[in-house]
């Protein structure tokens, strides 16, 4: 995450974006190239009938060096009253008028909740809670953790997702010989708060030279890459500025410091982030690029889905429960519905609308994630590119359990015992050559060293990594229990995600198996799972 360069050193080296394109005053509300429109994540479709999803009454969060301006509190925000920030803070206290207001934070917030007709946010009616951690000379990972916890506690401790368009350098980490191994204090804090407060963290990925990679090595949320337009108007290619490739070539020393230690992949999902026209706090439009602006597309998409989920729960809809609020479910839904390869019109590629390209112009089908059972995520794009409309379709499939045949599209949240397995039998036969997409997510167990027993993180406290249980995912013919007969599998020993995207060989009935393979901490493990198949 390359630093957003401001003249004031207060903001230097932390935020994850570039402002290197010329400003433009062109109105973009009806711009067909908009990142939230049909050539982006298709959120605008969800805003309109029959969906009518704007993120109403759903709380999402933001933690950065600075914060967006709030109309009525900050004079600078008088220029941007359409932003609609719900509450703003400085670490874990009320924000002071006109202090820590930052263009970068304002534009990131705008991607999420802007109500301006020139640049509408993904979830313009969502409640945004934002905290600034302030000067890097005074704040570091402990203060960043405190701010994260404070945001998670807002809205009656009901914040569904938090956006992090900034990070920490390994050079500032206090550990001896620090690595991206998931055990920096801020990274552990994210995994602890995700589990304890049930919130999905969305982190902007690395870009630039040197980078600020902490906490991109977290387990329990989503780390983001960004896409650009390639040979057309649609966002469809991983941008060259993402440092998520293999550590080879002239930049290998830098890249090694910006990707996860060992075999575990960092990037979970990509989203549009190149040459976006966003409104500054001075009411001007600037063209900006970076993972900073990709991540909030994902965070705000959670608000759209959660408005739908709350609507279903209120209506007591069948195949629905409050499990729809779980961060593991949201993660599985978003990752499983991502676009990879455009469907040919026969539905076998699950109706995907576009092909997403890596930097080398190869597709997901040419990646090691497709060919290697032990690698669930492509190193550059994760599972593909966010599509909010497809995520809605995945989510709307409803919750299905293992006690009866399940729908072709669905999800579940469940608990599994060590050395046990759960089978989800797809009720309809699948077409030969059609793809089976499935994603399994679960949490790394991080515990707080709670010295004063107040069940909250306080400055001076630390966390303990208790490790990651190993779950695996298989697609089997419905009539067999022999894993040797699996037609697809995802069996990573190091990731907190398993992901399958593969064709079934024959027309027939299949089942998805979740297996608890290896116990590292607790004998039971909660998980979220989502699947998408093409019926006969």
C-alpha positions in Angstrom: 0.0 0.0 0.0 2.0 2.9 -1.3 1.7 6.1 0.7 -0.5 8.9 -0.4 2.0 11.8 -0.5 0.9 14.9 1.2 3.0 17.9 2.0 2.1 17.6 5.6 4.3 14.7 7.1 1.3 13.9 9.4 -0.1 11.8 6.6 3.1 10.5 5.0 3.7 6.8 4.1 0.5 5.2 5.4 -2.5 5.5 3.1 -2.9 3.1 0.2 -3.4 5.1 -2.9 -2.0 7.5 -5.6 -3.4 10.8 -6.7 -1.3 11.1 -9.8 -3.9 12.0 -12.4 -5.3 15.4 -13.4 -8.4 16.7 -11.8 -11.6 16.9 -13.8 -14.9 18.6 -13.1 -17.0 16.4 -15.3 -20.1 15.1 -13.7 -20.0 11.3 -13.5 -23.3 10.2 -12.0 -24.3 8.7 -15.4 -20.8 7.8 -16.5 -20.9 4.3 -18.0 -17.4 3.8 -16.8 -18.3 4.3 -13.2 -16.8 1.6 -10.9 -20.2 1.0 -9.3 -22.1 0.7 -12.6 -22.5 -2.1 -15.1 -18.9 -2.0 -16.2 -17.8 -2.1 -12.5 -19.4 -4.0 -9.6 -23.0 -3.4 -10.7 -24.1 -1.9 -7.4 -26.3 0.6 -9.2 -28.5 -2.3 -10.3 -29.1 -3.1 -6.7 -30.0 0.5 -5.9 -32.9 0.4 -8.3 -36.1 -1.6 -8.3 -36.8 -4.4 -7.7 -33.9 -4.6 -5.3 -34.0 -1.2 -3.7 -30.8 -1.7 -1.7 -28.9 1.3 -0.4 -27.5 0.0 2.9 -30.2 1.5 5.0 -29.6 1.2 8.8 -26.5 -0.9 8.3 -23.3 0.3 10.0 -19.9 0.1 8.4 -16.6 1.5 9.6 -13.4 3.2 8.5 -10.0 3.4 10.2 -7.3 5.6 8.7 -4.6 8.1 9.5 -7.2 10.9 8.9 -10.9 11.0 8.7 -13.6 12.4 6.5 -15.2 15.7 7.3 -18.5 15.7 9.0 -21.1 18.4 8.1 -22.0 20.5 11.1 -18.7 19.6 12.9 -16.0 20.6 10.5 -15.8 23.8 8.5 -14.1 22.0 5.7 -17.0 19.6 5.4 -19.3 22.5 4.5 -17.9 21.9 1.0 -19.0 18.3 1.1 -22.3 18.0 3.0 -23.4 15.1 0.7 -20.9 12.7 2.3 -23.1 11.8 5.3 -20.6 10.5 7.7 -22.6 9.2 10.7 -20.1 9.6 13.5 -16.3 10.5 13.5 -13.7 9.9 16.1 -10.1 10.4 17.0 -8.8 6.9 18.0 -11.5 6.1 20.7 -12.7 9.6 21.5 -15.0 12.1 19.9 -13.4 14.0 17.0 -12.3 17.6 17.5 -13.7 20.1 15.0 -11.5 20.5 11.9 -8.7 18.2 13.3 -7.5 15.2 11.3 -9.8 15.9 8.4 -8.1 14.4 5.3 -8.9 14.3 1.6 -7.8 10.7 1.2 -10.2 9.5 4.0 -12.9 11.7 2.5 -12.6 10.1 -0.9 -12.5 6.6 0.5 -15.6 7.4 2.5 -17.2 8.8 -0.6 -16.8 5.4 -2.4 -18.8 3.9 0.4 -21.5 6.4 1.3 -21.5 9.5 -0.9 -24.9 10.8 -1.7 -23.7 13.3 -4.3 -25.3 12.8 -7.7 -22.0 13.3 -9.4 -20.4 10.4 -7.6 -22.7 8.2 -5.7 -21.4 5.7 -3.1 -21.9 2.0 -3.2 -24.1 2.2 -0.2 -25.3 5.8 0.1 -27.7 5.2 2.9 -25.3 3.2 5.2 -24.2 4.5 8.5 -20.5 5.2 8.4 -18.4 5.4 11.6 -14.9 6.7 11.0 -11.9 7.0 13.3 -8.6 8.8 12.6 -5.5 7.4 14.4 -3.5 10.6 13.9 0.1 11.5 13.5 2.5 8.6 12.9 4.8 10.2 15.4 2.3 9.8 18.2 0.3 6.7 17.1 1.3 3.2 16.0 -0.1 -0.3 16.1 -1.5 -0.1 19.6 -3.5 3.0 18.8 -4.6 1.5 15.5 -5.9 -1.5 17.3 -7.7 0.8 19.9 -9.4 2.7 17.0 -10.5 -0.6 15.3 -12.0 -1.9 18.5 -13.8 1.5 19.1 -15.4 1.4 15.6 -16.4 -2.3 16.1 -18.2 -1.2 19.3 -20.4 1.4 17.6 -24.0 1.1 16.7 -24.7 -1.1 19.7 -21.7 -3.3 18.7 -23.3 -4.0 15.4 -20.9 -2.9 12.7 -20.9 -5.3 9.8 -17.6 -4.4 8.0 -14.6 -2.1 8.6 -12.5 -0.6 5.8 -8.7 -0.2 6.2 -7.2 1.9 3.4 -3.9 2.3 5.2 -1.3 0.1 6.9 2.0 -0.1 8.8 5.5 -0.7 7.5 7.6 -3.6 8.7 10.3 -1.0 9.5 8.0 0.3 12.3 7.2 -3.1 13.7 8.8 -3.7 17.1 9.3 -7.4 16.7 12.8 -8.7 16.0 13.2 -9.6 12.3 9.5 -8.9 11.6 7.8 -10.8 8.8 4.3 -10.9 7.2 3.4 -14.0 9.2 0.2 -12.7 10.8 1.7 -11.9 14.1 2.2 -8.1 14.2 0.1 -6.7 16.9 -2.2 -4.8 14.5 -2.7 -7.9 12.4 -3.5 -10.1 15.4 -5.9 -7.3 16.6 -7.8 -7.5 13.3 -8.3 -11.3 13.6 -9.3 -11.0 17.3 -11.8 -8.2 16.7 -13.2 -10.0 13.6 -14.1 -13.0 15.8 -15.1 -11.3 19.0 -17.1 -8.5 17.5 -18.3 -10.4 14.4 -17.1 -7.9 11.8 -15.6 -8.3 8.4 -12.4 -6.4 7.9 -11.5 -5.3 4.4 -7.8 -4.3 3.9 -6.2 -2.5 1.0 -3.4 -4.5 -0.5 0.2 -3.6 -1.2 1.3 -1.3 -4.0 4.4 0.8 -4.7 8.0 0.4 -3.7 8.6 -0.6 -0.1 4.9 -0.7 0.8 3.1 -0.6 4.1 1.9 -4.3 4.3 0.7 -4.7 7.9 -2.1 -5.8 8.3 -2.5 -7.4 4.8 -1.3 -10.6 6.4 -4.5 -11.0 8.5 -6.5 -14.3 8.2 -10.1 -13.5 9.1 -11.0 -10.7 6.6 -10.4 -9.8 3.0 -7.3 -8.2 1.5 -7.9 -6.4 -1.8 -6.1 -5.9 -5.1 -7.3 -3.4 -7.6 -8.3 -3.6 -11.3 -8.1 -1.3 -14.2 -9.7 -1.0 -17.6 -8.1 -3.0 -20.4 -9.0 -3.0 -24.1 -12.4 -1.5 -23.4 -14.4 0.3 -20.7 -14.9 -2.5 -18.2 -12.7 -3.0 -15.2 -11.2 -6.3 -16.0 -7.4 -6.5 -15.3 -5.2 -6.4 -12.3 -3.3 -3.2 -12.4 0.5 -3.2 -12.7 0.9 -1.2 -9.5 -0.3 -4.1 -7.3 2.6 -5.7 -5.5 1.0 -9.1 -5.2 3.1 -11.1 -7.6 5.8 -13.7 -7.1 9.2 -12.4 -5.7 11.1 -12.7 -8.9 13.1 -10.3 -11.1 14.7 -7.0 -10.2 12.2 -6.1 -7.5 12.2 -9.5 -5.7 13.7 -8.1 -2.5 11.0 -5.5 -2.1 8.2 -7.9 -3.1 9.4 -10.5 -0.5 8.7 -7.9 2.1 5.2 -7.3 0.8 3.7 -10.7 0.4 2.9 -13.2 3.1 5.6 -15.4 4.6 5.4 -19.0 3.5 2.8 -20.4 1.1 -0.2 -18.5 2.4 -1.7 -16.1 -0.1 -2.8 -12.6 0.9 -5.2 -11.3 -1.8 -8.7 -12.6 -1.3 -10.6 -10.4 -3.9 -10.0 -7.6 -6.4 -12.2 -4.6 -7.1 -12.1 -1.5 -9.4 -9.5 1.0 -8.3 -8.0 2.7 -11.3 -8.6 6.2 -12.5 -11.7 6.8 -10.4 -13.3 10.2 -10.4 -13.9 11.0 -6.7 -15.0 14.2 -4.9 -12.6 15.8 -2.5 -13.5 17.7 0.7 -13.1 20.9 -1.3 -15.9 19.8 -3.6 -13.6 19.1 -6.6 -13.4 15.9 -8.6 -10.0 14.2 -8.8 -8.9 11.2 -10.8 -7.3 8.7 -8.4 -6.1 5.2 -8.4 -5.1 2.6 -5.8 -6.2 -0.3 -3.5 -7.4 2.4 -1.1 -10.3 2.9 -3.4 -10.8 -0.7 -4.3 -11.3 -1.9 -0.7 -14.3 0.4 0.1 -16.2 -1.1 -2.9 -16.1 -4.4 -1.0 -16.8 -2.9 2.5 -19.9 -1.0 1.2 -21.1 -4.0 -0.8 -21.5 -5.7 2.6 -23.9 -2.9 3.6 -26.1 -3.6 0.5 -26.2 -7.3 1.2 -26.8 -6.8 4.9 -29.8 -4.6 4.3 -31.2 -7.4 2.2 -30.4 -9.9 4.9 -32.0 -7.9 7.6 -35.1 -7.5 5.4 -35.3 -11.2 5.0 -34.9 -11.9 8.7 -37.6 -9.3 9.6 -39.9 -11.1 7.1 -39.0 -14.4 8.7 -38.2 -15.7 5.2 -37.7 -19.4 4.7 -34.1 -20.6 4.5 -32.9 -17.6 6.4 -31.6 -16.8 9.9 -29.4 -14.2 11.6 -26.4 -16.4 10.6 -26.6 -14.1 7.5 -24.8 -11.5 9.6 -21.8 -13.6 10.3 -18.5 -12.3 8.9 -17.5 -15.8 7.8 -20.7 -16.0 5.7 -20.1 -12.5 4.1 -16.5 -13.5 3.3 -17.6 -16.7 1.7 -20.4 -15.1 -0.3 -18.2 -12.3 -1.7 -15.3 -14.5 -2.6 -17.5 -17.3 -4.2 -19.5 -14.9 -6.3 -16.5 -13.1 -7.8 -16.1 -12.9 -11.6 -13.3 -14.9 -13.2 -14.2 -16.0 -16.8 -17.0 -14.8 -19.0 -19.8 -17.3 -19.6 -20.2 -18.4 -23.2 -24.0 -18.2 -22.9 -24.7 -21.8 -21.9 -24.6 -21.1 -18.2 -21.7 -23.5 -17.6 -19.5 -20.7 -16.3 -22.3 -19.7 -13.9 -23.4 -16.7 -15.9 -20.2 -14.6 -15.3 -20.2 -11.4 -17.3 -16.5 -10.8 -17.9 -13.1 -12.4 -17.9 -10.6 -10.9 -15.3 -7.0 -10.9 -16.4 -3.8 -11.1 -14.4 -1.0 -8.6 -15.1 0.4 -11.1 -17.6 -3.0 -11.3 -19.3 -3.6 -14.8 -18.1 -6.9 -15.8 -16.6 -7.8 -17.6 -13.4 -8.0 -20.9 -15.4 -4.3 -20.5 -16.2 -3.3 -19.9 -12.6 -1.8 -22.3 -10.1 -4.9 -21.8 -8.0 -6.9 -23.6 -10.7 -4.4 -26.4 -11.2 -3.1 -27.0 -7.7 -5.4 -28.4 -5.0 -3.3 -26.9 -2.3 -3.6 -23.3 -3.5 -7.1 -21.8 -3.1 -6.3 -18.2 -4.1 -4.6 -16.6 -7.1 -1.7 -14.6 -5.9 -2.8 -11.5 -7.9 -6.6 -11.6 -7.9 -7.7 -13.9 -5.1 -10.9 -15.5 -6.3 -11.6 -12.9 -8.9 -13.2 -9.5 -9.1 -16.1 -8.3 -6.9 -19.5 -8.2 -8.4 -22.1 -6.9 -6.0 -25.1 -8.1 -8.1 -23.6 -11.6 -8.3 -22.9 -11.4 -4.5 -26.6 -10.6 -4.0 -27.6 -13.6 -6.1 -25.3 -15.8 -4.1 -26.6 -14.4 -0.8 -30.3 -14.6 -1.9 -29.9 -18.3 -2.5 -30.4 -18.6 1.3 -29.1 -20.8 4.1 -29.2 -24.5 3.6 -28.2 -27.3 6.0 -26.9 -30.8 5.6 -30.1 -32.5 6.7 -31.8 -32.3 3.3 -30.8 -31.7 -0.4 -29.7 -28.1 -1.0 -30.4 -25.5 -3.7 -28.0 -24.9 -6.6 -27.0 -21.6 -5.1 -26.8 -21.2 -1.3 -24.7 -20.8 1.8 -24.5 -22.0 5.4 -23.0 -21.2 8.7 -22.3 -24.2 10.9 -20.0 -25.8 13.5 -18.0 -28.9 12.8 -16.2 -31.4 15.1 -12.7 -32.6 14.6 -12.4 -35.5 12.2 -16.0 -35.1 11.1 -17.5 -34.0 7.9 -20.6 -32.3 6.6 -22.1 -33.1 3.2 -24.2 -30.7 1.2 -26.0 -32.7 -1.5 -27.0 -30.5 -4.4 -30.7 -31.3 -5.1 -30.6 -31.0 -8.9 -28.3 -32.9 -11.3 -25.5 -30.8 -12.7 -24.6 -30.6 -16.3 -21.4 -32.2 -17.6 -18.7 -29.5 -18.1 -20.5 -27.0 -16.0 -18.5 -25.4 -13.2 -18.9 -25.9 -9.5 -17.9 -22.9 -7.4 -17.6 -23.3 -3.6 -15.8 -21.3 -0.9 -15.2 -22.2 2.7 -14.0 -19.7 5.3 -13.1 -19.9 9.0 -11.2 -18.0 11.6 -7.7 -18.2 13.0 -7.9 -18.2 16.8 -6.3 -15.2 18.4 -6.8 -14.5 22.1 -6.3 -11.3 24.0 -3.9 -11.1 26.9 -6.5 -9.3 29.0 -4.5 -8.1 32.0 -7.3 -6.2 33.6 -10.0 -8.7 32.7 -12.3 -6.1 31.1 -12.7 -8.2 28.0 -11.4 -5.3 25.9 -8.1 -4.4 24.4 -6.2 -1.7 26.3 -2.9 0.0 25.5 0.0 -2.2 26.7 -1.9 -5.5 26.2 -1.0 -8.1 23.6 -2.4 -11.0 21.7 -1.6 -14.7 21.4 -1.9 -16.6 18.2 -3.4 -20.0 18.9 -3.2 -21.1 15.3 -5.5 -22.2 12.5 -7.4 -25.4 12.4 -7.3 -27.1 9.0 -10.5 -27.6 7.1 -10.8 -29.0 3.6 -13.4 -28.9 0.8 -14.4 -31.6 -1.7 -16.8 -32.1 -4.6 -17.9 -35.7 -4.8 -20.5 -37.7 -6.7 -23.5 -37.9 -4.5 -23.4 -41.7 -4.2 -19.8 -42.0 -2.9 -18.0 -41.3 0.4 -14.6 -42.2 -0.9 -12.4 -39.0 -1.1 -10.4 -40.7 -3.9 -13.5 -40.2 -6.1 -13.5 -36.4 -5.6 -13.8 -34.5 -8.9 -12.5 -31.3 -7.3 -10.9 -30.5 -4.0 -9.2 -27.6 -2.1 -6.8 -28.8 0.6 -4.6 -25.9 1.6 -2.8 -26.6 4.9 -2.0 -22.9 5.6 -4.9 -20.7 4.4 -8.1 -19.8 6.2 -10.0 -20.2 2.9 -10.6 -23.1 0.6 -11.9 -22.4 -2.8 -13.1 -24.6 -5.7 -13.8 -23.6 -9.2 -13.8 -26.6 -11.5 -16.0 -28.4 -14.1 -17.9 -31.6 -13.2 -17.0 -34.4 -15.6 -20.4 -36.0 -16.0 -24.1 -35.0 -15.8 -25.3 -36.2 -12.4 -25.9 -35.5 -8.8 -23.0 -34.2 -6.7 -22.3 -33.1 -3.1 -20.0 -30.6 -1.4 -18.1 -32.0 1.6 -16.6 -29.8 4.4 -14.1 -31.8 6.4 -12.3 -30.9 9.6 -8.9 -32.4 8.9 -6.4 -31.3 11.5 -7.0 -29.8 15.0 -4.6 -27.0 16.0 -6.6 -25.4 18.7 -10.3 -26.1 19.6 -12.0 -29.4 18.8 -14.9 -27.6 17.2 -14.7 -25.0 14.4 -17.3 -22.6 13.1 -17.3 -21.9 9.3 -19.1 -20.2 6.5 -19.6 -21.9 3.2 -21.1 -20.8 -0.1 -21.7 -22.7 -3.4 -22.9 -21.9 -6.9 -23.7 -24.6 -9.5 -25.4 -24.9 -12.9 -28.4 -27.3 -12.8 -29.3 -29.6 -15.7 
